[in-house]
Amino acid sequence: MENIDTLVLRTALAWHTQGLPVILVTVARTWGSSPRPPGSLMGINGSGETVGSVSGGCIEDDLIHRIREEGISAVCSDALPLVLRYGVSAD
């Protein structure tokens, strides 16, 4: 059985090889009770397909919505890393 991080990286590479825009999302830091630990990975392609997980679903849903509405550049402009902060509120 394949490690989830390896699956995320292999899938992201396959999407990239197919010519799809892809971003990798990583949990950099958490506090309190969080569903996924630092280092957790998720890949998202330009169609909003995902592999892996970085939260209980709310962060994934937000990123997928942004990408489907505005494209990859909505969360990763100029192919540079971007830090997004999500708080503990329902928003």
C-alpha positions as CSV (number, residue, x, y, z in Angstrom):
1,M,0.0,0.0,0.0
2,E,1.3,3.4,-0.9
3,N,1.9,6.2,1.7
4,I,-0.6,9.1,1.3
5,D,2.1,11.6,0.8
6,T,3.6,9.5,-2.0
7,L,0.1,9.2,-3.6
8,V,-0.4,13.0,-3.5
9,L,3.0,13.6,-5.1
10,R,2.5,10.9,-7.8
11,T,-0.9,12.2,-8.6
12,A,0.2,15.8,-8.8
13,L,3.1,14.8,-11.1
14,A,0.7,12.8,-13.3
15,W,-1.7,15.8,-13.6
16,H,1.3,18.1,-14.4
17,T,2.5,15.6,-17.0
18,Q,-0.9,15.7,-18.6
19,G,-0.6,19.5,-18.9
20,L,-3.0,20.4,-16.1
21,P,-2.1,23.2,-13.7
22,V,-1.5,21.8,-10.2
23,I,-0.8,23.2,-6.8
24,L,0.4,21.4,-3.7
25,V,-1.1,22.5,-0.4
26,T,0.8,21.9,2.9
27,V,-0.2,22.4,6.5
28,A,2.6,24.6,7.8
29,R,1.3,25.1,11.4
30,T,-1.6,24.3,13.6
31,W,-2.8,25.1,17.1
32,G,-5.2,23.5,19.4
33,S,-7.2,20.7,18.0
34,S,-6.7,20.3,14.3
35,P,-7.9,17.5,12.0
36,R,-4.5,17.2,10.2
37,P,-1.0,17.6,11.5
38,P,1.7,20.0,10.1
39,G,3.2,18.5,6.9
40,S,-0.1,17.1,5.6
41,L,-0.4,17.4,1.8
42,M,-3.1,17.9,-0.7
43,G,-2.9,18.3,-4.5
44,I,-5.4,20.3,-6.5
45,N,-5.5,20.5,-10.3
46,G,-7.1,23.3,-12.4
47,S,-10.4,21.4,-12.6
48,G,-10.7,21.3,-8.8
49,E,-9.9,17.6,-8.5
50,T,-8.0,16.8,-5.3
51,V,-5.9,14.1,-3.7
52,G,-4.9,14.1,0.0
53,S,-6.3,16.3,2.7
54,V,-5.3,19.3,4.9
55,S,-8.4,19.7,7.0
56,G,-11.7,18.2,7.9
57,G,-13.1,19.5,4.6
58,C,-13.7,23.3,5.0
59,I,-10.3,24.4,3.7
60,E,-10.5,21.9,0.8
61,D,-13.9,23.2,0.0
62,D,-12.7,26.8,0.0
63,L,-9.7,26.1,-2.2
64,I,-11.7,24.0,-4.7
65,H,-14.3,26.8,-4.9
66,R,-11.7,29.5,-5.5
67,I,-9.9,27.4,-8.2
68,R,-13.1,26.5,-10.0
69,E,-14.3,30.1,-10.0
70,E,-11.0,32.0,-10.6
71,G,-8.4,29.4,-11.7
72,I,-5.2,28.3,-10.0
73,S,-3.9,31.9,-9.8
74,A,-6.6,32.6,-7.2
75,V,-4.6,30.6,-4.7
76,C,-1.1,30.6,-6.2
77,S,-0.2,33.6,-8.3
78,D,2.9,33.8,-10.5
79,A,3.8,30.2,-9.5
80,L,5.2,31.4,-6.2
81,P,4.4,29.9,-2.8
82,L,1.6,31.7,-0.9
83,V,0.6,31.5,2.7
84,L,-3.1,31.3,3.4
85,R,-4.2,31.6,7.0
86,Y,-7.4,30.0,8.2
87,G,-8.8,30.9,11.6
88,V,-10.8,29.0,14.1
89,S,-14.1,30.7,13.3
90,A,-16.8,29.3,11.0
91,D,-15.7,31.7,8.3
